[in-house]
């Protein structure tokens, strides 16, 4: 057993089982909230990446169309 585990065992020694159950429930709730936040951040990051990719593709298409117009003797927009 490492020192960290031993320290935690000593810290909780003599604590009522009900208090341990409450502490575990609070930890489980905190982990659930952290997981939900991580999922939301992942969703937002992926959405922003898709929007950036779409914008980049539109810019590249515009630049290619613009070069074709200029090459064909047309005017730039």
Gaussian input, Z-matrix of N, CA and C with variables (Angstrom, degrees):
# hf/3-21g

backbone

0 1
 N
 C     1     B1
 C     2     B2     1     A1
 N     3     B3     2     A2     1     D1
 C     4     B4     3     A3     2     D2
 C     5     B5     4     A4     3     D3
 N     6     B6     5     A5     4     D4
 C     7     B7     6     A6     5     D5
 C     8     B8     7     A7     6     D6
 N     9     B9     8     A8     7     D7
 C    10    B10     9     A9     8     D8
 C    11    B11    10    A10     9     D9
 N    12    B12    11    A11    10    D10
 C    13    B13    12    A12    11    D11
 C    14    B14    13    A13    12    D12
 N    15    B15    14    A14    13    D13
 C    16    B16    15    A15    14    D14
 C    17    B17    16    A16    15    D15
 N    18    B18    17    A17    16    D16
 C    19    B19    18    A18    17    D17
 C    20    B20    19    A19    18    D18
 N    21    B21    20    A20    19    D19
 C    22    B22    21    A21    20    D20
 C    23    B23    22    A22    21    D21
 N    24    B24    23    A23    22    D22
 C    25    B25    24    A24    23    D23
 C    26    B26    25    A25    24    D24
 N    27    B27    26    A26    25    D25
 C    28    B28    27    A27    26    D26
 C    29    B29    28    A28    27    D27
 N    30    B30    29    A29    28    D28
 C    31    B31    30    A30    29    D29
 C    32    B32    31    A31    30    D30
 N    33    B33    32    A32    31    D31
 C    34    B34    33    A33    32    D32
 C    35    B35    34    A34    33    D33
 N    36    B36    35    A35    34    D34
 C    37    B37    36    A36    35    D35
 C    38    B38    37    A37    36    D36
 N    39    B39    38    A38    37    D37
 C    40    B40    39    A39    38    D38
 C    41    B41    40    A40    39    D39
 N    42    B42    41    A41    40    D40
 C    43    B43    42    A42    41    D41
 C    44    B44    43    A43    42    D42
 N    45    B45    44    A44    43    D43
 C    46    B46    45    A45    44    D44
 C    47    B47    46    A46    45    D45
 N    48    B48    47    A47    46    D46
 C    49    B49    48    A48    47    D47
 C    50    B50    49    A49    48    D48
 N    51    B51    50    A50    49    D49
 C    52    B52    51    A51    50    D50
 C    53    B53    52    A52    51    D51
 N    54    B54    53    A53    52    D52
 C    55    B55    54    A54    53    D53
 C    56    B56    55    A55    54    D54
 N    57    B57    56    A56    55    D55
 C    58    B58    57    A57    56    D56
 C    59    B59    58    A58    57    D57
 N    60    B60    59    A59    58    D58
 C    61    B61    60    A60    59    D59
 C    62    B62    61    A61    60    D60
 N    63    B63    62    A62    61    D61
 C    64    B64    63    A63    62    D62
 C    65    B65    64    A64    63    D63
 N    66    B66    65    A65    64    D64
 C    67    B67    66    A66    65    D65
 C    68    B68    67    A67    66    D66
 N    69    B69    68    A68    67    D67
 C    70    B70    69    A69    68    D68
 C    71    B71    70    A70    69    D69
 N    72    B72    71    A71    70    D70
 C    73    B73    72    A72    71    D71
 C    74    B74    73    A73    72    D72
 N    75    B75    74    A74    73    D73
 C    76    B76    75    A75    74    D74
 C    77    B77    76    A76    75    D75
 N    78    B78    77    A77    76    D76
 C    79    B79    78    A78    77    D77
 C    80    B80    79    A79    78    D78
 N    81    B81    80    A80    79    D79
 C    82    B82    81    A81    80    D80
 C    83    B83    82    A82    81    D81
 N    84    B84    83    A83    82    D82
 C    85    B85    84    A84    83    D83
 C    86    B86    85    A85    84    D84
 N    87    B87    86    A86    85    D85
 C    88    B88    87    A87    86    D86
 C    89    B89    88    A88    87    D87
 N    90    B90    89    A89    88    D88
 C    91    B91    90    A90    89    D89
 C    92    B92    91    A91    90    D90
 N    93    B93    92    A92    91    D91
 C    94    B94    93    A93    92    D92
 C    95    B95    94    A94    93    D93
 N    96    B96    95    A95    94    D94
 C    97    B97    96    A96    95    D95
 C    98    B98    97    A97    96    D96
 N    99    B99    98    A98    97    D97
 C   100   B100    99    A99    98    D98
 C   101   B101   100   A100    99    D99
 N   102   B102   101   A101   100   D100
 C   103   B103   102   A102   101   D101
 C   104   B104   103   A103   102   D102
 N   105   B105   104   A104   103   D103
 C   106   B106   105   A105   104   D104
 C   107   B107   106   A106   105   D105
 N   108   B108   107   A107   106   D106
 C   109   B109   108   A108   107   D107
 C   110   B110   109   A109   108   D108
 N   111   B111   110   A110   109   D109
 C   112   B112   111   A111   110   D110
 C   113   B113   112   A112   111   D111
 N   114   B114   113   A113   112   D112
 C   115   B115   114   A114   113   D113
 C   116   B116   115   A115   114   D114
 N   117   B117   116   A116   115   D115
 C   118   B118   117   A117   116   D116
 C   119   B119   118   A118   117   D117
 N   120   B120   119   A119   118   D118
 C   121   B121   120   A120   119   D119
 C   122   B122   121   A121   120   D120
 N   123   B123   122   A122   121   D121
 C   124   B124   123   A123   122   D122
 C   125   B125   124   A124   123   D123
 N   126   B126   125   A125   124   D124
 C   127   B127   126   A126   125   D125
 C   128   B128   127   A127   126   D126
 N   129   B129   128   A128   127   D127
 C   130   B130   129   A129   128   D128
 C   131   B131   130   A130   129   D129
 N   132   B132   131   A131   130   D130
 C   133   B133   132   A132   131   D131
 C   134   B134   133   A133   132   D132
 N   135   B135   134   A134   133   D133
 C   136   B136   135   A135   134   D134
 C   137   B137   136   A136   135   D135
 N   138   B138   137   A137   136   D136
 C   139   B139   138   A138   137   D137
 C   140   B140   139   A139   138   D138
 N   141   B141   140   A140   139   D139
 C   142   B142   141   A141   140   D140
 C   143   B143   142   A142   141   D141
 N   144   B144   143   A143   142   D142
 C   145   B145   144   A144   143   D143
 C   146   B146   145   A145   144   D144
 N   147   B147   146   A146   145   D145
 C   148   B148   147   A147   146   D146
 C   149   B149   148   A148   147   D147
 N   150   B150   149   A149   148   D148
 C   151   B151   150   A150   149   D149
 C   152   B152   151   A151   150   D150
 N   153   B153   152   A152   151   D151
 C   154   B154   153   A153   152   D152
 C   155   B155   154   A154   153   D153
 N   156   B156   155   A155   154   D154
 C   157   B157   156   A156   155   D155
 C   158   B158   157   A157   156   D156
 N   159   B159   158   A158   157   D157
 C   160   B160   159   A159   158   D158
 C   161   B161   160   A160   159   D159
 N   162   B162   161   A161   160   D160
 C   163   B163   162   A162   161   D161
 C   164   B164   163   A163   162   D162
 N   165   B165   164   A164   163   D163
 C   166   B166   165   A165   164   D164
 C   167   B167   166   A166   165   D165
 N   168   B168   167   A167   166   D166
 C   169   B169   168   A168   167   D167
 C   170   B170   169   A169   168   D168
 N   171   B171   170   A170   169   D169
 C   172   B172   171   A171   170   D170
 C   173   B173   172   A172   171   D171
 N   174   B174   173   A173   172   D172
 C   175   B175   174   A174   173   D173
 C   176   B176   175   A175   174   D174
 N   177   B177   176   A176   175   D175
 C   178   B178   177   A177   176   D176
 C   179   B179   178   A178   177   D177
 N   180   B180   179   A179   178   D178
 C   181   B181   180   A180   179   D179
 C   182   B182   181   A181   180   D180
 N   183   B183   182   A182   181   D181
 C   184   B184   183   A183   182   D182
 C   185   B185   184   A184   183   D183
 N   186   B186   185   A185   184   D184
 C   187   B187   186   A186   185   D185
 C   188   B188   187   A187   186   D186
 N   189   B189   188   A188   187   D187
 C   190   B190   189   A189   188   D188
 C   191   B191   190   A190   189   D189
 N   192   B192   191   A191   190   D190
 C   193   B193   192   A192   191   D191
 C   194   B194   193   A193   192   D192
 N   195   B195   194   A194   193   D193
 C   196   B196   195   A195   194   D194
 C   197   B197   196   A196   195   D195
 N   198   B198   197   A197   196   D196
 C   199   B199   198   A198   197   D197
 C   200   B200   199   A199   198   D198
 N   201   B201   200   A200   199   D199
 C   202   B202   201   A201   200   D200
 C   203   B203   202   A202   201   D201
 N   204   B204   203   A203   202   D202
 C   205   B205   204   A204   203   D203
 C   206   B206   205   A205   204   D204
 N   207   B207   206   A206   205   D205
 C   208   B208   207   A207   206   D206
 C   209   B209   208   A208   207   D207
 N   210   B210   209   A209   208   D208
 C   211   B211   210   A210   209   D209
 C   212   B212   211   A211   210   D210
 N   213   B213   212   A212   211   D211
 C   214   B214   213   A213   212   D212
 C   215   B215   214   A214   213   D213
 N   216   B216   215   A215   214   D214
 C   217   B217   216   A216   215   D215
 C   218   B218   217   A217   216   D216
 N   219   B219   218   A218   217   D217
 C   220   B220   219   A219   218   D218
 C   221   B221   220   A220   219   D219
 N   222   B222   221   A221   220   D220
 C   223   B223   222   A222   221   D221
 C   224   B224   223   A223   222   D222
 N   225   B225   224   A224   223   D223
 C   226   B226   225   A225   224   D224
 C   227   B227   226   A226   225   D225
 N   228   B228   227   A227   226   D226
 C   229   B229   228   A228   227   D227
 C   230   B230   229   A229   228   D228

   B1=1.4578
   B2=1.5304
   B3=1.3102
   B4=1.4658
   B5=1.5305
   B6=1.3051
   B7=1.4699
   B8=1.5243
   B9=1.3149
   B10=1.4689
   B11=1.5231
   B12=1.3264
   B13=1.4656
   B14=1.5200
   B15=1.3039
   B16=1.4567
   B17=1.5235
   B18=1.3135
   B19=1.4633
   B20=1.5189
   B21=1.3271
   B22=1.4684
   B23=1.5249
   B24=1.3274
   B25=1.4671
   B26=1.5249
   B27=1.3220
   B28=1.4703
   B29=1.5248
   B30=1.3198
   B31=1.4617
   B32=1.5255
   B33=1.3171
   B34=1.4686
   B35=1.5324
   B36=1.3044
   B37=1.4644
   B38=1.5263
   B39=1.3088
   B40=1.4544
   B41=1.5197
   B42=1.3146
   B43=1.4614
   B44=1.5302
   B45=1.3074
   B46=1.4634
   B47=1.5333
   B48=1.3292
   B49=1.4699
   B50=1.5317
   B51=1.3311
   B52=1.4552
   B53=1.5410
   B54=1.3265
   B55=1.4622
   B56=1.5296
   B57=1.3378
   B58=1.4594
   B59=1.5220
   B60=1.3376
   B61=1.4592
   B62=1.5205
   B63=1.3237
   B64=1.4644
   B65=1.5250
   B66=1.3178
   B67=1.4700
   B68=1.5272
   B69=1.3209
   B70=1.4662
   B71=1.5226
   B72=1.3273
   B73=1.4608
   B74=1.5242
   B75=1.3228
   B76=1.4625
   B77=1.5196
   B78=1.3362
   B79=1.4597
   B80=1.5310
   B81=1.3202
   B82=1.4631
   B83=1.5297
   B84=1.3235
   B85=1.4699
   B86=1.5247
   B87=1.3251
   B88=1.4690
   B89=1.5284
   B90=1.3176
   B91=1.4662
   B92=1.5240
   B93=1.3331
   B94=1.4675
   B95=1.5262
   B96=1.3286
   B97=1.4666
   B98=1.5224
   B99=1.3291
   B100=1.4662
   B101=1.5175
   B102=1.3258
   B103=1.4610
   B104=1.5243
   B105=1.3248
   B106=1.4642
   B107=1.5300
   B108=1.3193
   B109=1.4625
   B110=1.5289
   B111=1.3268
   B112=1.4667
   B113=1.5260
   B114=1.3382
   B115=1.4628
   B116=1.5295
   B117=1.3317
   B118=1.4666
   B119=1.5258
   B120=1.3223
   B121=1.4625
   B122=1.5287
   B123=1.3170
   B124=1.4608
   B125=1.5194
   B126=1.3268
   B127=1.4552
   B128=1.5246
   B129=1.3327
   B130=1.4628
   B131=1.5309
   B132=1.3298
   B133=1.4671
   B134=1.5296
   B135=1.3405
   B136=1.4624
   B137=1.5288
   B138=1.3227
   B139=1.4583
   B140=1.5275
   B141=1.3230
   B142=1.4663
   B143=1.5259
   B144=1.3227
   B145=1.4637
   B146=1.5266
   B147=1.3360
   B148=1.4702
   B149=1.5230
   B150=1.3373
   B151=1.4662
   B152=1.5275
   B153=1.3252
   B154=1.4641
   B155=1.5279
   B156=1.3210
   B157=1.4641
   B158=1.5227
   B159=1.3293
   B160=1.4641
   B161=1.5289
   B162=1.3260
   B163=1.4650
   B164=1.5265
   B165=1.3344
   B166=1.4568
   B167=1.5307
   B168=1.3288
   B169=1.4643
   B170=1.5338
   B171=1.3356
   B172=1.4618
   B173=1.5226
   B174=1.3289
   B175=1.4664
   B176=1.5236
   B177=1.3314
   B178=1.4631
   B179=1.5220
   B180=1.3409
   B181=1.4672
   B182=1.5282
   B183=1.3416
   B184=1.4703
   B185=1.5306
   B186=1.3206
   B187=1.4648
   B188=1.5266
   B189=1.3156
   B190=1.4561
   B191=1.5311
   B192=1.3304
   B193=1.4675
   B194=1.5255
   B195=1.3184
   B196=1.4641
   B197=1.5349
   B198=1.3212
   B199=1.4655
   B200=1.5277
   B201=1.3237
   B202=1.4666
   B203=1.5258
   B204=1.3400
   B205=1.4704
   B206=1.5242
   B207=1.3218
   B208=1.4613
   B209=1.5251
   B210=1.3120
   B211=1.4695
   B212=1.5308
   B213=1.3264
   B214=1.4696
   B215=1.5320
   B216=1.3105
   B217=1.4479
   B218=1.5106
   B219=1.3033
   B220=1.4596
   B221=1.5072
   B222=1.2975
   B223=1.4614
   B224=1.5171
   B225=1.2973
   B226=1.4589
   B227=1.5160
   B228=1.3202
   B229=1.4818
   B230=1.5029
   A1=107.79
   A2=116.20
   A3=118.16
   A4=110.88
   A5=115.71
   A6=121.21
   A7=112.52
   A8=116.65
   A9=119.82
   A10=110.63
   A11=116.17
   A12=120.23
   A13=110.22
   A14=116.83
   A15=120.21
   A16=110.88
   A17=116.57
   A18=120.38
   A19=111.62
   A20=116.23
   A21=119.34
   A22=111.32
   A23=116.51
   A24=119.75
   A25=109.96
   A26=116.81
   A27=119.96
   A28=111.08
   A29=116.64
   A30=120.98
   A31=111.03
   A32=117.13
   A33=120.96
   A34=112.73
   A35=117.93
   A36=120.96
   A37=110.24
   A38=116.32
   A39=121.76
   A40=114.08
   A41=118.61
   A42=122.11
   A43=108.57
   A44=115.47
   A45=120.37
   A46=110.07
   A47=116.91
   A48=120.08
   A49=112.92
   A50=116.79
   A51=120.20
   A52=110.76
   A53=115.33
   A54=119.61
   A55=111.56
   A56=115.94
   A57=119.55
   A58=110.67
   A59=116.35
   A60=120.56
   A61=109.71
   A62=117.13
   A63=121.00
   A64=110.24
   A65=116.70
   A66=120.49
   A67=110.67
   A68=117.28
   A69=120.72
   A70=111.16
   A71=117.52
   A72=120.61
   A73=110.97
   A74=116.41
   A75=120.00
   A76=110.97
   A77=116.08
   A78=119.85
   A79=109.79
   A80=117.07
   A81=120.66
   A82=110.61
   A83=117.45
   A84=121.35
   A85=110.69
   A86=116.11
   A87=119.93
   A88=110.52
   A89=117.52
   A90=120.89
   A91=110.94
   A92=116.90
   A93=121.08
   A94=109.86
   A95=116.85
   A96=120.83
   A97=111.16
   A98=117.38
   A99=121.08
   A100=110.11
   A101=116.56
   A102=120.90
   A103=110.77
   A104=117.58
   A105=121.11
   A106=111.40
   A107=116.83
   A108=120.86
   A109=109.63
   A110=117.01
   A111=120.19
   A112=111.01
   A113=117.29
   A114=120.57
   A115=110.40
   A116=116.61
   A117=120.56
   A118=110.86
   A119=116.71
   A120=120.19
   A121=111.23
   A122=116.64
   A123=121.02
   A124=110.21
   A125=116.58
   A126=121.04
   A127=110.86
   A128=116.54
   A129=120.95
   A130=111.16
   A131=117.04
   A132=120.64
   A133=110.61
   A134=115.96
   A135=119.78
   A136=111.43
   A137=116.99
   A138=120.77
   A139=110.47
   A140=116.66
   A141=120.62
   A142=110.53
   A143=117.76
   A144=120.95
   A145=110.64
   A146=116.74
   A147=119.47
   A148=111.19
   A149=116.97
   A150=120.46
   A151=110.86
   A152=116.93
   A153=120.54
   A154=110.65
   A155=117.07
   A156=120.50
   A157=110.93
   A158=116.29
   A159=120.87
   A160=110.41
   A161=116.97
   A162=121.19
   A163=110.64
   A164=116.41
   A165=120.54
   A166=110.30
   A167=116.63
   A168=120.22
   A169=110.51
   A170=117.56
   A171=121.04
   A172=110.75
   A173=117.56
   A174=120.81
   A175=110.59
   A176=116.45
   A177=119.96
   A178=109.51
   A179=117.43
   A180=120.93
   A181=110.05
   A182=117.22
   A183=120.38
   A184=110.45
   A185=116.52
   A186=120.10
   A187=111.07
   A188=117.42
   A189=120.41
   A190=110.54
   A191=117.16
   A192=120.60
   A193=110.79
   A194=116.10
   A195=121.44
   A196=110.17
   A197=117.41
   A198=120.83
   A199=110.58
   A200=116.84
   A201=119.97
   A202=110.47
   A203=116.65
   A204=120.26
   A205=110.82
   A206=116.62
   A207=120.53
   A208=111.00
   A209=116.15
   A210=120.85
   A211=110.80
   A212=115.67
   A213=119.59
   A214=110.69
   A215=118.27
   A216=121.41
   A217=113.47
   A218=117.25
   A219=120.87
   A220=111.35
   A221=115.29
   A222=120.54
   A223=110.42
   A224=114.38
   A225=121.10
   A226=109.10
   A227=116.57
   A228=120.37
   A229=111.21
   D1=133.70
   D2=-178.69
   D3=-84.01
   D4=169.93
   D5=-175.42
   D6=-63.23
   D7=-33.77
   D8=-179.38
   D9=-64.14
   D10=-46.61
   D11=179.66
   D12=-65.10
   D13=-43.14
   D14=179.00
   D15=-61.43
   D16=-39.73
   D17=177.99
   D18=-63.71
   D19=-41.54
   D20=178.61
   D21=-65.59
   D22=-39.63
   D23=178.37
   D24=-63.30
   D25=-43.72
   D26=178.74
   D27=-64.13
   D28=-37.31
   D29=-179.02
   D30=-64.57
   D31=-37.93
   D32=-176.48
   D33=-93.77
   D34=0.62
   D35=-179.32
   D36=-63.07
   D37=131.42
   D38=178.69
   D39=84.35
   D40=-0.15
   D41=179.47
   D42=-80.61
   D43=142.70
   D44=-179.84
   D45=-64.09
   D46=142.93
   D47=179.50
   D48=-56.88
   D49=-33.44
   D50=179.02
   D51=-61.77
   D52=-38.82
   D53=178.48
   D54=-66.46
   D55=-36.50
   D56=177.10
   D57=-65.98
   D58=-40.00
   D59=178.70
   D60=-63.24
   D61=-44.45
   D62=178.89
   D63=-61.71
   D64=-43.36
   D65=179.89
   D66=-62.35
   D67=-41.35
   D68=178.57
   D69=-67.17
   D70=-37.89
   D71=177.14
   D72=-65.34
   D73=-41.07
   D74=177.78
   D75=-64.20
   D76=-39.78
   D77=178.21
   D78=-64.65
   D79=-44.04
   D80=179.55
   D81=-61.51
   D82=-41.25
   D83=178.77
   D84=-64.95
   D85=-42.40
   D86=178.78
   D87=-63.35
   D88=-41.74
   D89=178.49
   D90=-64.46
   D91=-38.05
   D92=177.96
   D93=-63.28
   D94=-44.83
   D95=179.68
   D96=-64.41
   D97=-40.58
   D98=178.11
   D99=-63.27
   D100=-42.42
   D101=179.03
   D102=-62.40
   D103=-43.17
   D104=178.69
   D105=-63.00
   D106=-40.79
   D107=178.17
   D108=-64.84
   D109=-42.65
   D110=178.50
   D111=-61.30
   D112=-41.66
   D113=178.35
   D114=-62.45
   D115=-42.85
   D116=179.82
   D117=-63.70
   D118=-44.12
   D119=178.68
   D120=-63.90
   D121=-38.96
   D122=177.62
   D123=-63.13
   D124=-44.45
   D125=178.92
   D126=-60.58
   D127=-47.23
   D128=-178.98
   D129=-64.04
   D130=-40.26
   D131=178.53
   D132=-63.23
   D133=-45.75
   D134=-179.58
   D135=-64.52
   D136=-39.67
   D137=177.97
   D138=-63.05
   D139=-45.62
   D140=179.01
   D141=-62.17
   D142=-38.54
   D143=178.98
   D144=-65.81
   D145=-42.64
   D146=177.93
   D147=-63.10
   D148=-42.06
   D149=178.39
   D150=-63.83
   D151=-41.02
   D152=178.93
   D153=-65.42
   D154=-41.54
   D155=178.18
   D156=-63.06
   D157=-41.57
   D158=178.86
   D159=-63.52
   D160=-45.41
   D161=179.18
   D162=-62.55
   D163=-43.15
   D164=179.70
   D165=-61.71
   D166=-43.34
   D167=179.40
   D168=-62.48
   D169=-40.42
   D170=178.24
   D171=-64.45
   D172=-39.89
   D173=179.60
   D174=-65.37
   D175=-43.66
   D176=179.70
   D177=-63.52
   D178=-43.57
   D179=178.77
   D180=-61.09
   D181=-43.86
   D182=179.13
   D183=-60.61
   D184=-44.56
   D185=-179.49
   D186=-63.16
   D187=-40.77
   D188=179.02
   D189=-66.52
   D190=-43.39
   D191=177.74
   D192=-61.97
   D193=-40.14
   D194=-179.77
   D195=-63.66
   D196=-43.57
   D197=179.04
   D198=-64.35
   D199=-38.74
   D200=178.47
   D201=-63.83
   D202=-43.19
   D203=179.12
   D204=-61.83
   D205=-46.11
   D206=-179.46
   D207=-64.80
   D208=-40.47
   D209=179.95
   D210=-66.21
   D211=-33.55
   D212=-179.47
   D213=-82.68
   D214=-0.92
   D215=178.28
   D216=91.87
   D217=11.40
   D218=178.76
   D219=-83.41
   D220=177.63
   D221=179.03
   D222=-96.30
   D223=152.19
   D224=177.38
   D225=-77.68
   D226=147.75
   D227=178.04
   D228=-75.11

